[in-house]
Amino acid sequence: MSKSILFTGVQPSGFLTIGNYCGTINRWTEFQKKYLCFFCISDLHALTILPKKSKESLNNRILDTLALYLSCGVDPSKSIIFLQSNVYQHTQLHWILSNFSYFGELSRMTQFKYKVNLNQNSPINLSLFSYPILMAADILLYQTNFVPVGLDQKQHLELVGTIARRFNKRYGNIFTIPSIILNNVGFKIMALQNPMKKMSKSDNNLNNSIFLLDSIDSIRIKLYKSLTDSSNPPEVKYDQYNKPGISNLLVILSSLTGKKISDLEIEFNKCTYQYFKKSLLDILLEVILKIQKSYFFFRKDIHYLYDILRLGAENARIHSEKTLCQVQNILNS
């Protein structure tokens, strides 16, 4: 029996954070055992905000992202790793699906509205508006069964299903309707100094995010400066409304250790916040140092990285061409 298909993608727009890791990356090894996985480096999506530096800089970020994929457990002998722009079927299906997508539903995307508000003084690219359609093409091309996402992408995945059903209603069961995989814990890691907003690799305040390639000293400083509260005596308790900072740190620790938050509350009962942060730091450094050791090993072998992308693109084109041909044939019949 063939395996179900899982698709996931990351933009090469900046180094990955511990939020990315806790959200989905820490399950990649598990996913590879259960599914045929397509790991996409979404460089076309990264162009929604035009890079200020040279193309070479984007190429470097692509290789950085690939090396991080490998260091976080992605095995190119078990999964297909590819660069989005190397598989032309993505942009072809994107244009076709744009005819089955409505202006109103795209304008209601909360991520679009958030980024518009964030960049009020800058022109807004059309690609930022139509981003979810390309995302739909990414996923539907491979007849994807499962897509692991963070909570902020859940609305986009629901739109993917809407577009696929709309197409299927007219032309038959062409596309598989993907199911969403959300981590029970860690699906939304918040900013360290402002735990009311999501941790982001593009945050202007670098102290809000811990990156997988941060130095030990930087991680220590960021974690110790993270927001807690003024409870006296200190109380390590999950309460995202009254104790958002401590709740966020509990979620991170739970995601990294696999322990239930309720068990962690008992474990750190009557402990100081400093002791709690030190315990989290020890676990965090153990995870990150292991990733970093593997990352630098892979990153120096550029020829190996390009070989992975070349072979991944060839395999991705074989799989995606089947769906694209089916779509084109039904439209031309």
C-alpha distance (Angstrom), angle and dihedral (degrees) to the residues before:
residue distance angle dihedral
M1 . . .
S2 3.81 . .
K3 3.78 118.8 .
S4 3.78 123.5 -107.4
I5 3.80 114.0 -105.0
L6 3.79 125.1 -113.1
F7 3.82 123.3 -169.4
T8 3.77 128.5 -167.8
G9 3.79 134.7 161.2
V10 3.79 139.4 -168.6
Q11 3.79 127.3 -163.4
P12 3.82 115.9 -123.7
S13 3.79 89.2 -135.7
G14 3.78 98.7 115.9
F15 3.76 142.8 -20.4
L16 3.78 116.8 -58.4
T17 3.79 119.1 -104.9
I18 3.77 134.3 -141.4
G19 3.81 83.5 -105.0
N20 3.81 90.0 62.8
Y21 3.79 89.4 46.7
C22 3.81 95.5 50.3
G23 3.81 92.2 41.5
T24 3.80 99.3 58.0
I25 3.82 114.6 -37.1
N26 3.80 95.1 81.0
R27 3.82 88.1 63.4
W28 3.80 97.7 51.1
T29 3.81 94.4 97.8
E30 3.80 89.6 50.8
F31 3.82 91.5 48.0
Q32 3.81 92.5 53.2
K33 3.79 90.5 59.7
K34 3.80 92.7 54.1
Y35 3.81 106.0 31.6
L36 3.78 144.8 34.1
C37 3.80 96.8 -109.0
F38 3.80 128.6 -151.3
F39 3.79 111.6 -162.7
C40 3.79 110.2 -167.1
I41 3.80 126.4 -165.9
S42 3.79 97.4 -148.3
D43 3.79 102.7 -148.6
L44 3.82 93.3 153.1
H45 3.79 90.4 57.3
A46 3.80 88.6 50.9
L47 3.81 89.1 62.8
T48 3.81 91.3 69.2
I49 3.79 82.5 89.3
L50 3.79 104.6 39.4
P51 3.81 112.2 -127.2
K52 3.78 114.6 -113.3
K53 3.77 93.3 -150.8
S54 3.79 132.4 64.2
K55 3.78 127.4 -70.3
E56 3.79 87.5 -107.2
S57 3.79 88.4 63.8
L58 3.80 90.2 55.2
N59 3.81 89.5 49.1
N60 3.79 89.3 53.5
R61 3.78 91.4 50.6
I62 3.80 89.7 50.2
L63 3.80 90.7 55.0
D64 3.81 90.3 44.2
T65 3.79 90.1 53.8
L66 3.79 92.6 47.3
A67 3.80 91.6 50.5
L68 3.80 89.0 50.5
Y69 3.82 89.9 50.4
L70 3.80 89.0 55.3
S71 3.80 94.5 43.6
C72 3.82 90.3 52.1
G73 3.78 92.2 56.8
V74 3.80 107.2 -86.8
D75 3.81 107.8 146.8
P76 3.83 114.2 -156.5
S77 3.80 89.8 -156.6
K78 3.82 89.8 61.3
S79 3.81 102.6 30.5
I80 3.79 139.1 38.7
I81 3.81 113.8 -114.4
F82 3.78 116.3 -174.8
L83 3.78 146.5 157.3
Q84 3.80 112.6 -109.3
S85 3.82 95.6 -137.4
N86 3.83 90.7 53.9
V87 3.82 90.8 65.6
Y88 3.81 107.2 66.4
Q89 3.82 92.3 -170.3
H90 3.82 89.4 78.3
T91 3.80 94.4 65.4
Q92 3.81 93.2 40.2
L93 3.80 93.3 54.3
H94 3.81 89.3 42.1
W95 3.82 90.4 62.7
I96 3.80 92.5 46.3
L97 3.81 92.8 49.2
S98 3.81 91.6 48.4
N99 3.81 85.9 71.9
F100 3.81 88.9 59.5
S101 3.81 95.2 47.1
Y102 3.78 125.1 86.2
F103 3.79 129.7 -137.0
G104 3.78 93.1 -132.7
E105 3.79 96.4 54.7
L106 3.81 92.2 46.7
S107 3.81 91.9 49.6
R108 3.82 89.4 54.1
M109 3.80 93.9 59.6
T110 3.80 106.4 120.9
Q111 3.81 92.7 -148.5
F112 3.81 90.2 56.8
K113 3.80 92.4 49.0
Y114 3.79 91.1 46.7
K115 3.82 93.3 51.7
V116 3.80 91.9 45.4
N117 3.81 89.8 54.3
L118 3.79 89.7 45.8
N119 3.82 92.1 53.8
Q120 3.80 101.5 36.6
N121 3.80 92.9 142.6
S122 3.81 95.0 50.0
P123 3.82 131.8 72.4
I124 3.81 112.9 -98.5
N125 3.80 115.4 -127.6
L126 3.80 119.1 -132.0
S127 3.80 86.8 -131.0
L128 3.80 90.0 64.3
F129 3.81 88.4 56.9
S130 3.81 94.9 46.2
Y131 3.81 94.5 40.3
P132 3.84 92.7 111.7
I133 3.82 91.1 56.9
L134 3.80 92.3 57.1
M135 3.79 87.4 45.7
A136 3.81 88.3 54.2
A137 3.81 90.3 51.1
D138 3.82 90.4 49.6
I139 3.77 91.7 54.9
L140 3.80 103.0 35.2
L141 3.81 94.4 49.2
Y142 3.79 90.9 71.5
Q143 3.81 97.6 43.4
T144 3.78 85.3 -116.1
N145 3.79 118.8 -158.5
F146 3.81 99.1 -173.4
V147 3.80 136.3 26.3
P148 3.83 120.9 -173.6
V149 3.81 110.0 -148.5
G150 3.75 142.1 162.0
L151 3.77 118.9 -108.7
D152 3.83 91.3 -99.7
Q153 3.83 90.4 62.7
K154 3.80 96.4 47.3
Q155 3.82 92.4 93.9
H156 3.80 90.4 52.8
L157 3.81 91.1 52.1
E158 3.78 90.5 50.6
L159 3.82 88.4 53.9
V160 3.82 89.8 50.4
G161 3.80 87.9 57.7
T162 3.81 91.1 47.4
I163 3.82 92.6 52.4
A164 3.81 92.2 46.2
R165 3.81 92.8 50.2
R166 3.79 90.8 47.6
F167 3.81 90.8 53.8
N168 3.81 92.9 43.2
K169 3.79 92.3 50.4
R170 3.79 90.0 59.9
Y171 3.81 101.4 36.5
G172 3.80 107.5 21.8
N173 3.79 131.9 -101.4
I174 3.78 97.9 -31.7
F175 3.80 99.7 137.7
T176 3.80 129.3 50.5
I177 3.80 111.0 -128.2
P178 3.83 105.8 -125.6
S179 3.78 123.6 -134.8
I180 3.79 122.0 -138.1
I181 3.81 122.2 -120.2
L182 3.80 113.8 -157.2
N183 3.79 122.3 -179.6
N184 3.80 109.8 -117.5
V185 3.79 86.9 -139.2
G186 3.77 127.4 27.8
F187 3.80 98.5 20.4
K188 3.80 89.6 129.1
I189 3.80 119.0 29.4
M190 3.78 112.7 -174.6
A191 3.81 132.0 -141.0
L192 3.81 112.8 -82.4
Q193 3.81 96.9 -129.8
N194 3.79 96.9 30.3
P195 3.82 107.1 34.6
M196 3.79 91.5 177.6
K197 3.82 90.4 77.5
K198 3.78 132.1 52.7
M199 3.80 121.3 -93.7
S200 3.80 106.4 -106.5
K201 3.79 134.8 -172.5
S202 3.82 88.1 -141.1
D203 3.81 96.0 52.8
N204 3.82 111.7 132.8
N205 3.80 89.2 -142.9
L206 3.80 102.0 71.0
N207 3.82 91.1 -168.0
N208 3.80 88.6 69.3
S209 3.80 93.1 67.1
I210 3.79 136.3 51.2
F211 3.79 109.7 -149.4
L212 3.77 123.0 -152.0
L213 3.81 89.3 -123.1
D214 3.81 97.5 45.8
S215 3.79 117.7 126.6
I216 3.81 119.3 -104.5
D217 3.81 91.2 -111.1
S218 3.80 91.8 50.3
I219 3.81 92.4 50.1
R220 3.79 91.3 48.4
I221 3.81 93.1 50.3
K222 3.80 94.0 45.7
L223 3.79 93.5 48.5
Y224 3.80 95.4 46.5
K225 3.81 89.8 48.6
S226 3.81 92.8 49.9
L227 3.79 116.1 121.6
T228 3.80 118.6 -95.2
D229 3.81 123.8 155.6
S230 3.80 142.2 -105.6
S231 3.81 99.0 -101.9
N232 3.80 111.1 149.2
P233 2.95 112.6 -130.0
P234 3.81 94.3 27.4
E235 3.80 114.2 -108.6
V236 3.81 122.0 -159.5
K237 3.78 96.7 -155.9
Y238 3.79 135.8 139.1
D239 3.79 109.1 -114.2
Q240 3.78 110.1 136.2
Y241 3.80 94.2 -169.8
N242 3.79 101.3 46.1
K243 3.81 98.7 23.6
P244 3.84 105.6 27.7
G245 3.82 95.3 153.8
I246 3.80 96.9 51.7
S247 3.81 90.3 40.3
N248 3.81 90.1 55.3
L249 3.81 92.5 50.4
L250 3.81 89.7 48.8
V251 3.80 90.3 53.2
I252 3.82 90.8 51.1
L253 3.81 92.3 49.1
S254 3.80 92.3 45.8
S255 3.80 91.2 50.6
L256 3.82 93.2 48.9
T257 3.81 96.8 45.3
G258 3.80 102.2 31.7
K259 3.81 89.4 -127.9
K260 3.79 120.7 138.3
I261 3.79 115.5 -106.7
S262 3.81 89.6 -125.6
D263 3.82 89.4 57.4
L264 3.81 91.3 48.7
E265 3.80 90.1 51.9
I266 3.81 88.5 56.7
E267 3.82 92.6 43.7
F268 3.80 92.9 53.8
N269 3.79 97.5 36.1
K270 3.82 110.1 142.3
C271 3.82 91.7 4.8
T272 3.78 122.2 133.4
Y273 3.79 119.2 -109.7
Q274 3.80 88.6 -117.1
Y275 3.81 91.2 57.4
F276 3.80 90.6 46.1
K277 3.81 91.9 51.0
K278 3.81 91.4 47.1
S279 3.81 90.3 53.4
L280 3.80 90.8 49.1
L281 3.81 90.6 47.1
D282 3.82 91.8 54.9
I283 3.81 91.9 52.9
L284 3.80 92.9 42.2
L285 3.81 93.9 51.6
E286 3.80 91.6 48.4
V287 3.81 90.3 56.1
I288 3.80 96.9 41.0
L289 3.81 97.2 44.7
K290 3.79 90.0 53.4
I291 3.81 89.9 51.4
Q292 3.80 92.8 46.2
K293 3.82 94.0 50.4
S294 3.79 90.0 53.6
Y295 3.82 93.0 41.9
F296 3.80 95.5 56.8
F297 3.81 90.2 46.4
F298 3.82 91.7 56.0
R299 3.81 97.8 36.0
K300 3.80 94.8 62.2
D301 3.82 92.4 57.1
I302 3.81 99.0 74.5
H303 3.81 94.5 166.0
Y304 3.81 90.6 56.3
L305 3.80 90.9 50.0
Y306 3.80 92.8 50.7
D307 3.82 90.1 47.8
I308 3.81 89.3 55.2
L309 3.81 91.3 50.8
R310 3.80 92.6 46.8
L311 3.80 94.6 49.8
G312 3.81 91.7 40.8
A313 3.80 91.9 53.4
E314 3.80 91.4 49.7
N315 3.80 91.8 52.1
A316 3.81 93.2 42.8
R317 3.82 91.1 51.9
I318 3.81 91.1 51.5
H319 3.81 91.9 53.4
S320 3.80 97.4 39.7
E321 3.82 95.1 45.9
K322 3.81 90.3 63.8
T323 3.78 91.6 60.5
L324 3.80 95.3 40.2
C325 3.83 92.2 51.6
Q326 3.78 90.1 49.3
V327 3.81 90.6 51.7
Q328 3.80 93.5 46.2
N329 3.80 92.6 47.6
I330 3.79 93.0 51.3
L331 3.83 91.8 47.8
N332 3.79 92.4 48.6
S333 3.79 96.7 44.8
